[in-house]
Amino acid sequence: MEERMEANQQPRKRWLIVVLALGGIVLCAAIAGILFGPNAATQTLALTTALAGAVAAIDKFLPSSSTSEKSAGSVFPAKCGKPVAAVLFAAGVLVGYAAPRVADALFPPTPNAKVTAQAELGWKDRATLTWRNLPPQYEVWLLVYDKGIYYPQEHPERFPIPNGSDTLDIIVGREDERGEVLELVPVVAAPEAQKELQDHILDGLDRIPAGAIRFQELVVRRKP
């Protein structure tokens, strides 16, 4: 009687493990999505699904002795175990291959740019640009905003890899300014905005040109 009850409980335990495993996979994907965006969520889901399929395949194709002895209490009949494992593994591989591509189509990566620098800067100083998901043909620029004018900074490496960073020399305001507050403004420029930025490095612009995406500015102060 006890053996029969134990045998009846085995399928329930296995189904509980399956449900918990699926819940863990979804939870991992959700955490990755919250922290790193939808692409990371789909990639995490694909990876965990593929790993689950691989584990199931190994367990079914290369069962341990203890697993063989208990095969009568498994969720799937023994004759169905290998096909099911093969399907799981194939599904994991397929999801792993297709999910990032589907995610890129449904959720195109959003470009982003950030500038970091010291709180107080000299007339000639340095700042670091960091960017992510830069589209092809786009450029990263840094503008210095001073009294209503945006001054594009000369940037010798405006054709970077999609994700990266670069430290560049900048001119912060006029030479005679002391203690003035200015803004460093990073932008990602489409091809139609690049020539306008290049043409106004010396005299500046009264606005950010169309086709240039503005990101969070950094407020700095000129050294006294």
N, C-alpha and C positions, 0 to 999 in steps of 0.2 A: 504493500500500500504506500509506504513512504517513498519507495523508488518511483512508483507511478506519479505521485504528487510532485516529486522533484523533476521528473521528466516533463510534466505539464508546465512547470514553472520556467523551464529553460527557454522556450520560445518567447515568453513574456520578457525575460531578462535580456534576450538578444534584441528584441524590438525596442526595449528601453534604451539599450546601448546605441542602437541605430538612431533613434530620435535625439538622444543627447549629442551624438556626433554631428548630426545635421545642424542642430542648434548651435554647437560650437563653431561649425564652419560659417554659418550666417553671422554669428557674433563677431568672429574675427574679421570678416569682410566689412561689417558695419563699422567697427572701430577703425579699420584702415581707411574707410571712406570719410569718416569724420575728421581724422587727423591729416590725411593726405589727398583727399578728393576722390571723385567717382572712379577714375582710372585705377587708382590703387585698390579700391574695393573690388572691382571686377578681376583684377590680376590676383588678388588674394583669394577670391572665391575660386578662380580657375586653378590656382596652385593647390589649395586644400582639397578640391574635388579630385584633381589628378592624383594626389597622394592617397586619398581615401580609396580610389579605384585601384591603385597599385597595391596597397595593403590588402584589399579584398582579393585581388588576383593572386598574390603570393600565398595568402591563407588558403585559397581554394586549390591552387595548382600544386602547392607544396605543403600540404597539411601536416601538422605535427601528429605524433602518435596519440596524444591525448585528444586532439581534435577528431581524429579518425574514430576513436572509441566512442565519442559522443555525437557522431554524425547523425544518429537517429533522432536527436532532439534539436537539430538545427532548424533555422527558419525556413530554408529552402531544402527540398529533397536533394539527396546526394547526387543524383543524375543531372540535376539542374544547376548544381553549384558552379561548375566550371563555365558553362555558358553565361551565367549571371555575372560571374567575376570578370569574364572577358568583356561583357557589355559595359560594366562599370569602369573598367580600365580604359576602354576605347572612348567612353563618354568623357572621362577625365582628361584624356589627351586632347580630344576634340575641343572641349571647353577651354583648356589651357591655350590652344592655338588660336581659337576664334574670339575668345572674350576680349583681349586687348584691342583687336581690330574692330569689333563691334562697338566697344566703348569709345574708340577714337571717332567712329562715325556718328554715334549718338551724342557723345559729350566731347566735342573738340577741345583739346587742351587750351586752357586760357593763358595767354601770355602774362607775365608779371615781371616787374623790375623794381629794384630797391637800391637806395644809395645810403652809404654809411660814411661818416667822417667825424673828426673831432668837433667838439662843441664850439671851440674858438679856432678860427683859421686866419692865416696871414693872407696878404694880397695874392701871392702865388703859393698854392698849397696842393694837397692831394685828397682825392675821394675815391671810394670803391663802389663800383656798380656791380650788382648781382642780378641775374635774370634767369627766368625759367620759361620753358615752352615758347621760345621765340620762333615765329613762323618763318618759312623760307622767304627770302628777299626783304625781310624786315631788318631794321637797324636799331641799336640801343644808343640813345643820346642822353646827355646830362645838360640841363639848362640851369643857369644861375639867374634867379629872379631878383632884380634890384630896382626899386623905385618905378615899378610899372613896366619894366623891360625884361624880356627873357633873352639871356645871352647864351647861345649854343656853345658848348665847349668842344674844342678840337679833340677828336677821339680816333686814334690811328687804327683801332681794331673794331670797326663797326659791323663786321661780318662774322660774328662769333658763332660758336656751336649753339644748339638750342638751349642748353643749360650751362651756365658758367658764371665767371666773375672776372673783373679786370680793374686794376687801379690806374687812375689817370691823373695827369697834372691839370689843374684848373686855375682860372683867374677869378678871384672872388671880389667882385665889385671894382671900384676905382682905387688907384694906388694911395690917394690921400684920405680915404675913408678910415675912420677909427671907431670901433665900438658899434658900428651899424649892424642891424639885423637883416639878414638876407635868407633866401630859400634856395636849396638845391632840389631841382625837380627832375626826376628820371622820366623819360618817355620812350616808348617803343614806336618807331616811325615806319609807316607804310612807304612804299616807293614814291608815291606822289608827294610826300612831305619831306623827303630826304634832301632834295635839291634846295628847297626853301631854307632849310636849316643850314645847309652848307654855305649858301650865299649870304647869310646874315650872322656869321660868326663874329665879325668885327663890330657891326652896328647894332645887332640885336633885333628882336621882334616885339611888337606890342601885344602879341597874342601867340598862343601855341597853334601851329598850322594845322589845317584839316588833314586827317590821316595820321596824326600823332596821338597815341594814347598816353594820357598823363597818369602817373602813379603817385603814391604818397610822397609829399615833399618833406625835406629835412630842414628845419630851421637852425641856422648857425649864426654866429656873431663874429665880426671882424675883431682881431686882437687890438687892444687899446694901443 
